[in-house]
């Protein structure tokens, strides 16, 4: 059966998990000498690299999973991402199958890989090593094919998420936006991603309320506005419009922080005003192109309030800011000195039969481990939800991240790395740079609230906007 035949199908995810388990069993069954044995790549591999060992293969497979988020929850799983793309789905399935078969061949020969010192050069060992190299080359070829599809998978996944966000209901938007935040910042903890996703959803709801309130004050017989919460279904049958030029902010500090502002509405000949599609306010545009663009961006910032704070209590209290300096001043003064090292830095550990304890970045991974019959529940009574929650609270600890590490990147920002390495910077100035870096991340995510609201308002033309000038909406001058 094809991996895309059924919404509930998890063929690709299942094979990926089996490969991970096989990798782990092979590593646990062999010594470091064999696992680090240097192997030359097969001439048929797509990957351009030199010699490698088994641990390199395991790391490469982990990296592919991380880049494609192949083991994400069902709604964002690899099987769901590749729905409607049978050729790519088949290619990924065949590559995973190649890797799994090679791993199982290696597993079948585990006992054959144990030799005494006297047998070091025995023909049996030479045969085993030749087979080991051959199957490792097979794994390498499979990973090479997966690497070729990684960029296409990530691109299609992002497009799928953004499309669903612009055509989804309010109840589903929050789930989708959390997945997109995770893709932007794969190193960030799930609790932080959910907090940021909630803040984006709230901003979106506020924009929708603005449009709804404005709509209630206007004469609906003159202009019929599309529902900003739902899709404009009739657009699906229309020829695609030429994509407008996107306004890119020059405040980005990272490739992830390229800021997409909605395009400045076209200023009709002889006119000096435009109507904002987000809040429907009339804006005066009488300056140069650069001045109008900057005025437009400032207005969008006032609508969205794109800056915020990562401290959980601030997020719950909806503490948002229009200006960067307000946000940075708040983060530098409102909380204790090292709060960025500790915010969302919780980890869970299991010390039941493990020495040293095994650590987990999320509570979900910890629970999956605790409930895994291969580790803890075999022959034992299964824990109830209440018992599991109680155990979770006792197996949780705070693990502060490194000094000047960003909670979203989980690394020291590039602009600080050299100073941190040299250890001769001013801590206060370095902390200001870190806070500015975090503020850029927050803004880049907050502007995602515009996606669905702005998309649903595109059908309001400038001519229609001009017809509403007399409805009593105040003009905002530059």
N, C-alpha and C positions, 0 to 999 in steps of 0.2 A: 504493500500500500504506500502511496506517495505521502511524503511528510506533510503535505498541505491539504490533504483530503478532508480533514475534520478539524473544527476549531479546538477540540479538546485533545487533539493528537500531540504527543510529546516525543515523537521518534527521535528528533535531533538532540533534544535535551537529554533523553535517556542514554543515547549512545555517548554523548559527551561525559555524562556522569560515570558510565562504565569505563571509559578511557581513564578518567581521573583515578578511579579505584584501582585499575590495573597498574598505572604508574606508581601509586602508593605501595602496592604489594611487591612490585619488583624492587623498589628502593629498599623496602624493609627486609627483603630476602637476600640481598647481595652486599658484599663489602665495598668499601670506598674505592679500592683498586680497580674493580671491574666497572663500577658506576662512572668512574672518571677516565676510563680507557679511551684514548684518542681514536676517532674514527674519521675516515675521509668520506666526504659526501659522494653519493652516486652521481654519475654524470647526467642523470635524468632529472635531478632536482631543480625546482624553480628558484630556490633560495640561493642567493649569491653569498656564500660564506666559506670559511676555511674548515678545518677539522672541528669536530664537536664530540661531546660525550653524552651519555644517557641523561645526566642531570641537566645538560643544556636543552635536550629535547623536552624534558618535563617543564623547564622554565618557559620555553617557547610556547608550549601548549597553554600554560597558565596565562601567558601574555595575550594569546589569541582570545581566550575566554574573557579576560578583562576588557580587551578592546571592543569586542563585539557584544559583551554582556550576555553571553550565550546561556547562562544559567539564571537569568533574571526570572522574577515571578511570571506565572503563566501568561498574563495579559501582555507582557513585554518580552516573552521568551523568543528564542530563535525560531521556533516553529511558527509562531504567530507573525513575526517580522517577515518571514519569507513566504507567507501566504500569497498566492497569486504570482509567484515567481518560481515555477516548477523546475526550470533548468538550473537556477542557482541552488535551489533546495536539493536537487539531485546531486549536484556537484559537491555540496557540503556533506551530504549523506555518504557519498562514495569515499570522500577523503577521510571522514571520521571512521568509516568501515575499514579502510586500509590501515589506519593507525591502530584500531582495536584488534584486528586480526594479527598484526605484527606483535602487539603487546601480549596477546594470548599465546602466540608461539613461544615468546620468551618465557612466559610463565610456565608453560609446559616443560621447559628445559631447566627449571630452577635447580632441581636436585643434581642435574648433570653439570652444573656450574661449580660444584664443590670438589676441589682436588687437594690432595695432600701435597706436601713439599716435594716428595719423590716423583709426583706425577706432573710437575710443572711443565715439562716439555713433551708429555705423552701425547700421542696422536689424538686421543679422546678429547683432551683439552683443546688442542688446535682445531678440531672439528667444531667444538662448542663455541670457541671464539669467532670462527668464521661465520657460524650461524648467528651469533650475537651481533656481529657487525652488519650482516645482511639485513636482519630484521630492524636494526636501528636505522639503517639507510631507508628502509621502507617507511618507518615512522617519520623520518625527516622529509621524505617526498610528500607524504600526506599533509604534514604541517605546512610545507611549501605551498600546496594547493589552497589550504585554508587561509594562509597569509594573503594570497592573491585575491581572495573574496572579501577580506576583512574591510577594506575601504568601501566597497560597494554595499556591504551589509550595514555599516555604520551610517552611510549616506541615506540608504533606503529607510533605515530605522528612524533617523531624525526627521525625514520627510513625512513618514507615516505618523509620527507623533504630532508634528506640527499641523498636519492636515486634520487629524482627529481633534486637536485642541480648537481649531477654528470651526469645526462642525459638530462639536459635542455638546451635551447638556451640561448644566451647571454641576449636577451631581457627579459627573464623570471627569470634569475638567481637573479637579484637584488630584485625582489619581494619575492622570496623564502628565501633569506638570511635574509631579515628584519624579516620575521616570525620566523626564527630560533633564531635570536638575542632576540626577544621578549620572546621566550620560555626559553632562558638561563637567562634572567634578566626581569622577569615579572613586577617588580616594576619600571623599567626605563620608562621614558616618550617616546611616540611614535616618537617625533622629534629626540631624542637622538638615538633611535634604527635605524631610517632611516639614520642618519648621519653615524653611525657605519656600517650599511649595505652597504652604498655607498663606504665607505673606503675599505671594503672587496672586493666589486665588482671591484674597481679600481685596487687593488693589483692583482686580478685574471687576469684582462685584461693585466696588465704589464707582468705577467708570460707568458701569451699566446703570447704576442708580442715577448718576448725573444725566445720562441720556434719557432715562425714563422720566425724570422730573421735568426736564426741558420739554419732552414730548407732550407731557400733560398740560403744559402751558401754551401750546401752539394749536392751531386749527388743523386737525387731522384731515379735513377735506381737501386741503391744499397740497399736502405732501404726505404720502404714506411711507412711514419709516419701516425698514425691516427689523424684525425682532433681533436685538443684539445678542441674545442668548443662544439662538439656534442657527442652523445653516440656511443660506439662501439657495434652496434646492434648484431653483430655475437656472442658476449659474452653471450647473453641471452640463446643460445642453448647449450652452453658448460657446463660441470659439474662444480660446484662451486670449486674454488681453496681454498686451506687451507689458512686461514687468516694469514698474516705475523705478527710477534710480533711487537707491537707498541712501539715506543720509548717515554717514559714519562719523561717530564721535572721535575726536582726536585725544580723548582722555584715557584711552585704553592702555593698560599696563601689561596685558597678556593677550595672546591670540584668542583665548576663551572670552575675552572681554570686549570684542568688537561689538559696538552698541548700535542696534538697528532702530533708528527713529523712523516713524512713518513719513513718507514723502510730504514735502510742503505742498498743499493744494495749489493747483494752477491759478494764477492771478489773471482773471479775464481782462482782455484789452479795455483800457479806459477805467478799470476798477482799481481800488486801493485797499480792498478788504477781502479776506477769505474766511470761510467758516470751518472751525475745527471739527473734524469728524468724531472726535472722542467726546467732547463736552458740548459741542454745538455753539460755542461762543464765537462771536465775530471779532476778528483780529485785523488791526490796521497794518498794512505792509507797504510802506512808502520809501524804504531804504534801498540800498544796493542788494544784490543777490546774497552776498555774504551776511549783511546785516539782517536781512529777512530770514535767512536760514538760522542764524543764532537766536533771533527773536522767537522763531518757531520752536527750536529746541528748548528754550527757557520755558515756553508755555507748556510744552509736553511734560517737562519736569514738574511744573506746578500741578498739572492734572494727575500725574502718576505718583508723585512724591517718591522717587526711586531709591532714596537712601534710607538705611535703617541700621539696626544693631543686631548682632548675633546672640546677645545675651537673651536666654529664653524668656525671662520675665518682661523684657522690653518688647519682645515679639508678641507676647500675649496681650500686652497693653496697647498694641498697634502704634508703637512709637516710630513714625516715619518722618522723613525730612525732605524738603525740596532741594536744599543746597548741600553740597559735599562738606563744606566747612562746618555746618551744623552737626552733621553726622559724626565727623571726625572729632570735633570738640566733645561731643557726648561720649563717644567710646573711650576717649583719653581721660575723661574726668569723672564719669558717673560710676565706674566700677573699680574694683581693687586692681592693683598693679599688674599682676600676671594672669588676669582672667582669660585672655586669649589662649593661654597655654592649657587651661583647664576646661574651657567651655566645650561641651560635647566630646569629652575625652574619656568617657566610660568604656571599660572593657569587661568581659566576663571570662571566668576561668573555670576549669574543671581539674580538681586534684583527686578525683576518685579513681585510684589506680594509675595515676599518671605522676611521674617524677622526672623532670619538673612539671608543674601544672601546664595544661594546654590552654592557650588564650584565644579568645574569639572577639572579633570587632563588634559584632551585633548580638543582641539577645536572641534573635531568631536562629543564628548559626549555633549558638550555645545550646538552645533547646533541642535543635535537630540532633546535636551530638549526644545530649543526655538521653534522648529517647531512642537513639540508634541501638538496636538489639545486639549489634556486633560489639558494642562497648559496655553497656550498662544494664540493659533491661532483660537480657537473656536469662531465663529462669527466675526472674524477679517479678514482683508485682509492679504493674505500670503505675507511674506517678499520676495523681489527679492534677487537674489544672491548679487547684489551690496549693497543693504541695509544690508543684513546679514553680509557681510564682513566688512562694516563700523561699525556695532554694535559690531562685534567681537573685533575690535581694541580698542573699548572703554570699553569693559568688560574684558579686559586682564590685569593681574597684575603679578608682580614678587613676588614669595613667597619663600624666601631663605630657604633652607633645614637646618637642625640642624648642629651645629659646628662639624666638622670632620666626617660628613656623606658622604658616597660614592654616587655619582650621579647614578651609575648603581644599587647598592644594595638598595639605599635609606635608609641606616642605618649605624651606626658606625661599622667599621670592628671589628671583634673579638679581633684582636691583640691590638686594641686601647680602647675597651669598658671599661675595668677596670680603666685605666688611666683617661679617660673622666669622669667616675663616681666619682672618688676620687678628681678630679679637681686639681691635684698637678703636672701635667706633664709640660714639656717644650713645649710651643706652636709650636716653630719652628721644634723641633724634631718630634712632633706629626704630623705636616703637612707633613714632609718628609715621615713618615710612611703611611699616607693617599695617597700621590702621588705614592708611591711604590705599594700600594694595587691597585690603579687605573691602573697603568702600567701593572700589571699582568692580569687584566681583558682584557685590550686592546690587549695584546699579544695572549691571549687564543682565542679571536675572530678573530684576523688577520690570524692566522694559518688555519682558515676555508677556506681561499682563495685557499688553496692547494687541497681541496677535489676533485673538478671536473678536475682540470688540471692534478693532479697526477694520478687519476683514468684512464684518457684517455691515459696516457703514459705507463701504466703497460705492454703493449704488446711488448715494446721494450726490448728485452732480452739483457743480458750482452754480449752475443756473437755478437749480432748486434752492440752493442755499441763499442766493440773492433774493428769491421771492419771499424768504422768511425774515428779511431784515426788519420789516415793519411789525413783527410780532412782539416787540417790546424787549428783546434780548439786548442787554447793554453791550456796546462795543468796547473792546479793550485796546487802548492805544499803545503804540510802542514807546 
